[in-house]
Amino acid sequence: MSKRLQVLLDPEEYREIQAIAGRQRMTVAEWVRQALRKARSDSRQTIEAKLRAVAEASRYQFPTADIEVMLREIEAGQRLR
């Protein structure tokens, strides 16, 4: 079942979207539907990429420590240069 979505835009923003949709030979409604689909897809891809990065990183055994300790060690190393 389809659902109706009402979005309030200021006149300038609406005119800009209307012009973009017109250049692509589509209605404002279709342009908005496509924009929302793309945003949902991009969001899913971003989440999936982050999960892949965490999974990949978890395969390694990098040295780690408390962040304050690590920062002190980094600063101490930079002072030696």
Buried (B, 14 or more C-beta within 10 A) or exposed (E): EEEEEEEEEEEEEEEEBBEEBEEEEBEBEEBBEEEEEEEEEEEEEEEEEEEEEEEEEEEEEEEEEEEEEEEEEEEEEEEEE
